[in-house]
Amino acid sequence: MIGVGKMKLYSNVLDRPLSKGKQEVSLSAFAFLFSEMVQYNQTQVDNIAELERRLEDAGYAVGARVLELLCHREKGNRRETRLLGILSFVHSTVWKVLFGKVADSLEKGTEHEDEYMISEKELLVNRFISIPKDMGTFNCGAFVAGIVRGVLDNAGFPAVVTAHFVPVEGQQRPRTTILIKFAEEVLRREARLG
Amino acid sequence: MASTACFMIVSKNDIPIYEAEVGAAPRKEEAAHQHQFILHAALDIVQDLAWTTSAMFLKGIDRFNDLVVSVYVTAGLHTRLMLLHDSRNDDGIKSFFQEVHELYIKTLLNPLYLPGSRITSSHFDTKVRALARKYL
């Protein structure tokens, strides 16, 4: 039949249904886009800290939208009010939707009460990127750190999120760790909520 | 059907990013200011209540004369959909909130939309008013 399989074209985006959408996006397309983004930002800044900050800001915008969308799609409109709840939300749901699998591990920091770490053997965004020696500790995972920060910040858990390389013996490439340090008010509120 | 209703979307720092008078009765000018004032005063209560429950719809959290404030808190905690009304149609209000929430998510997905800025699309406005007529 003519017309079957043809998508209805909506004149305005607000009319379009907010459905599951396409589950998969081409990895190479994303890798190209991401590498262009990094290169563009490299021409605009003078130092590495600024470059990391820009990538983080780009990720923050993504995180804000991902939080709303996923809470609507996956969790049937139930919000997260507890710390562990939001952390496991990031660790499984967000990671699954963005990278196709849950994160490798979620750990609580031993030195400080307010630190948590999400570890990943190889971040998807870093797969096709190699860091030259003179850039030192720069990590393009700052983009992912920005996404996590966007999710946490908008859910009401302000935090400082950074990405680090952690060398592991027996493995050629270092493991990537996203370090999450929550603000004072989050811990106070958690204690109050019991 | 409800006679008076004032709908507002409040974002971070308690700045309204969208407002609409969606009642069916004729409006008095000074009532509009009063509605905004009432909704603003209810924000404190919302903030406390939001942390005690994981649901999104908080109904009837505050009263003023015969008007009731109902609030729907989205996942991005700073965005609250607030409705000031005098009807008792809880289910209708909940469905209204859910539909407007979907519209809000679609607006938010626009990468050029800065979260927390005013929603100026006339299409959004038309749709919200149509939904209000349908559910309220």
Interface residues (C-beta under 8 A of the other chain):
Chain A: N12 V13 L14 R16 L18 A61 A64 R65 L67 E68 L69 L70 C71 H72 N77 R78 R79 E80 T81 G85 N154 A155 G156 R189 L193
Chain B: A50 W51 T52 T53 S54 A55 M56 V73 T74 A75 G76 L77 H78 Q98 H101 E102 L103 Y104 I105 K106 T107 L108 L109 N110 P111 P115 S121 H123 F124 K127
